[in-house]
């Protein structure tokens, strides 16, 4: 008969790992979690939280400008990067402590150090072996740099949040949500930004209209966007390593003191010892799991970015709760990846929910598209040329809403409410029957009556 130190040993104390560990402990399991870095994972330390805080900071630039149209005389503005970073770091330290308190209060043992799997039931941390009935891998992912001459002179999002000073100019390579968010932050704080994207579209996984619309809005704010372009090489003068020269595929050269790569992430599996237990992974290192997040090894499970399904904090949280319930509450819950809302904190914000137009056309014979583009009431006085885009995709045969997409202020806050309705199978008739809150941007979703397609 096996003797185990723990019922569940979680490797990684990010959002998913902490949630799974806490719920498992509340269900009566003996739980330990191992973490080599600060608690909270990418989201707390180098992702969602610092990014959103810095996005707030960057928005003040346009807020000050908008205020003049409402009668405010703001005077000269000055921005201090060091103050922002210090306050951001203070808040993250507070959250690190809260995560520790959450685990401690749930009676989860926190083991500090790098964990390595020795076999199907054994984990080694700092030279000590722990036996566990179940092992949960929640180690997340990390940003990667492209292979090109001089790539070592560039940084990723991990380093961005700890830059010693605000760059005067920056070249950001990438077209995903991290690239457009960090480009927007830098631009809003006063940095001259060039966004370089190898394809013809940004935010390629989202509805095509969102990326096209966002490009126009970002360009209005002064971000230079080079499409069908990539960085070929980076060089630096030995006497001035702060200034780098970037050569682009279109033949241009740019001088910049910050090169930021936002070109993808890979699962954190290096040094985990997966081979010791025979855990199977994909070519990119992502751990292969079934619908219950079980690997090919009966006792080992994995969730979150390390399985490379949908790299979102709320998704990892949901996956963690399902694993805990299924292991220790005799449940057989499954994770649904449909109708998951998400937001991009670019300037302006982007939010998306449900199917893109392209996906809807693949899955349904007849669809209707409702779309509205307009200037928000605020900007009738602010003088800003910023505009909003709202789009709804409907199954013409059933009237069910298939997708809702938006570019504009507080897009994520607006889409969150509609996500509840879509989870309940809302129809276009029900949306139409809903009274809007006036005057708001959000009411546009319940007043769109005429299909454009």
Secondary structure, DSSP 8 states (H G I E B T S, - for coil): ----SEEEEEE--BHHHHHHHHHHHHTT--EEEEESS-TBHHHHHHSHHHHHHHHHHHHHHHHHHHHGGGT---------HHHHHHHHHHHHHHHHHHHHHHHHHTT-EEEES-EEEEETTEEEETTEEEEEEEEEE---EEE-----BTGGG-B-HHHHTT-SS--SEEEEE--SHHHHHHHHHHHHTT-EEEEE-SSS-SSTTS-HHHHHHHHHHHHHTT-EEE-S--EEEEEEETTEEEEEEEEETTS-EEEES-EEE---EEE--TTS-HHHHT--B-TTS-B---TTSB-SSTTEEE-GGGG-S---HHHHHHHHHHHHHHHHS--------TT--EEE-SSS-EEEEE--HHHHHHH-S-EEEEEEEE--TTHHHH-----EEEEEEEETTT-BEEEEEEESTTHHHHHHHHHHHHHTT-BHHHHHTS---SS-SGGGGGT--S---
